[in-house]
Amino acid sequence: MHRLGVITTLLGLILSIVGLIVGFWEMLHGNDNAQYWLSLVPLGFVGLFVGVTLTQLYNKQEGRKPEQ
């Protein structure tokens, strides 16, 4: 699950960055496709949030014995 969290975090980050860059680029050039690209930003943020949560819940050191 930790690996899934890392992958989801990276995909969310990539979606947000690509959505912002391409969306604003299209908007500045007057294209109507900007809204579709900018709609990737909230989806990327949700993916980023879910990935960070998964990574924190299922850390790699889960198999260790608790220290006393």
C-alpha positions in Angstrom: 0.0 0.0 0.0 2.9 2.3 0.6 4.0 2.0 -3.0 0.5 2.8 -4.2 0.5 5.9 -2.0 3.8 7.0 -3.5 2.5 6.4 -7.1 -0.8 8.2 -6.4 1.1 11.2 -4.9 3.3 11.5 -8.0 0.4 11.1 -10.4 -1.6 13.7 -8.5 1.3 16.1 -8.6 1.8 15.6 -12.3 -1.9 16.1 -13.0 -2.0 19.3 -11.1 1.1 20.8 -12.7 0.2 19.8 -16.2 -3.4 21.1 -15.7 -2.1 24.4 -14.5 0.5 25.0 -17.1 -1.5 23.8 -20.1 -4.7 25.3 -18.9 -3.3 28.8 -18.4 -1.4 28.5 -21.7 -4.6 27.7 -23.5 -6.5 30.4 -21.7 -3.9 33.1 -22.6 -4.2 32.1 -26.2 -8.0 32.3 -26.2 -8.7 28.6 -26.7 -11.9 27.1 -25.3 -10.1 23.9 -24.2 -8.6 25.7 -21.2 -11.5 24.7 -18.9 -10.8 21.0 -19.6 -7.2 21.3 -18.7 -7.9 23.4 -15.6 -10.4 20.8 -14.4 -7.5 18.4 -14.0 -6.1 20.5 -11.1 -8.8 19.5 -8.5 -8.5 15.9 -9.6 -4.7 16.1 -9.2 -5.1 17.7 -5.7 -7.4 14.8 -4.6 -4.9 12.3 -5.9 -2.1 14.1 -4.1 -4.1 14.1 -0.9 -5.1 10.5 -1.1 -1.5 9.5 -1.9 0.0 11.3 1.0 -2.7 9.8 3.3 -2.0 6.3 2.0 1.8 6.8 2.4 1.4 8.0 6.0 -1.0 5.2 7.0 1.0 2.4 5.5 4.6 3.3 6.2 7.5 1.0 5.3 8.3 0.4 8.9 5.0 -1.2 9.8 6.6 -4.6 10.4 8.8 -3.3 13.2 8.1 -4.1 16.8 7.1 -1.0 18.9 9.8 0.4 21.1 9.2 0.2 24.8 
